[in-house]
Amino acid sequence: MEQETMYSIIVVCLNAGRRLCDTVGSVLGQHYNNFEVVVKDGGSSDGSVEMLARQYHDERIRVYTEKDNGIYDAMNQAVKLAEGAYFLFLNAGDSFYDEQVLGKITQEIQELEKRGQKADIIYGNMYHKALNTVIYASPQINDFTCYRNVPCHQTCFYHHALFDVRGYDTAYNVRADYEHFLWCYYDRKAVAAYVPVVIASYEGGGYSETKENKKRSRQQHREIVVRYMGRRRADRYRLIMLLTLAPLRSAVADNRYLSGAYNAVKTALYKLKR
């Protein structure tokens, strides 16, 4: 395989403990090796950065320590240090699903190029560790997808040009990655390509999943969709979600015992749409 595409795998952390080594180790285990790991540490005092240095002696790992104002500010700092053609963000505790992920993504990029196509965002599916199930992304990005559920940042490879103009809007302390995806899609007219690859294993129980931040998430979601879609369109999609029992479906999707069956049905529907 030609190794032309370089990736920047960005990991932001603060007192992540052993989880930092586990995440970086999953990157170093990739069979495709044209990548760098940019670790942006917010000033950890738990010895996690020192543990990483002891365990891995690899010139592809670049560690930067500087105070930040939260996860999205840390991501913005890391982006300025990254040198790859595509960026992917993994939180400490997350990992690549298997050792073939970067190789599979590279093959997909090469296939697009052979057809004279390109993608600004390449995204795939996610394995949820806590729910023990694969969560499949929508194979199409459209208005309703953007309202309902865009791919999470752990499964999105962003072309570096999408961060040349601006990074994450840190005013959205829970939903900045969602806002950035919509900015890419609506303002930059970014082309997003789905690939049938399970990209990341998501740890679950993250920053956005606390009770307080779930409330903030709903508030910020409302503000963001009105900003990019207008109030009338956003209200129409909100009504559709209510009429199709979205809160109930979300509860089923988040249930450890029911999520597998739910995602199997969702995947079958996505295949029919394709």
Phi, psi and omega in degrees: 000135176290133182253076184262324185276126175258137181247144170252114177263115188257126180236117176256143187206161172204112180053053184273351179063216183296337183299329178297314179298320181297318180293311180297322179299324179292333177283314181296338180279358180294138178290325173280124192244013179270080182207166170232153175248114179259108179261116178254107183261134182275008181109048184296144178241011184261004179083006184294322180291320178294322177298319178299316181295325179288323186279323186236125175245083186224124185293347178282348178270125177236119184250130178234130179245122179199143179296148178218174182253036178121178189299320184283328173295320178297319178297318178298320177297319183293322181302322181294342181261347187280147185237002184282168176284327178232142178250139170226137183254122172245131173281152175300126186110336173273170180202165169291147184293320177208183186279356185257001189303306183295326176296317179295319180295320179298318177299319179295319178297317180295323178295320177298317181296323178297328180271007180073025181244165174212160178229137176277330177230125176247123186226158180215214188256169185225137171267125180264110185298315184294326181267350180055048179208155175273130176256116185270134179279156175294133180286354179232136173257119177216187182304313184292322175299317181296326177287316191282305188188103176275163179299144179286158187295337179291346182244012183244124171263112181264131171297139187302333182298336180289349177249004180289324183275315181201158176257215180283141177277104187288355174296334177264089189287346177246328189245022184295326179292324176294314179299321181293321178298316179293324176298316178300316186286314186271316184274318182268353181056040181294141177267124180250130182240126177277138173236138183281061183233134171279112190269311188231152168258117185266130184292321184085162178069029184279189185305319186281355187258005173288159183301317181295318182285336173296322177294315176299322181300316180296319180294316182290325176302314180300314181296320184291315183293324177294322180299318186262336184249343186089154186294319184296313180294319179297320179295323179296316179292325177297319179296317178301317180298319179293318182291334179263019173059043182302318179300321178293317180296324178295320179296320178294316182297330182269001180272127185302327185271339184252344188296326180298312179294320180298314182289333175295317178295316180299319180296319179298320178293320178298321180295323177296321179295324181290000000 
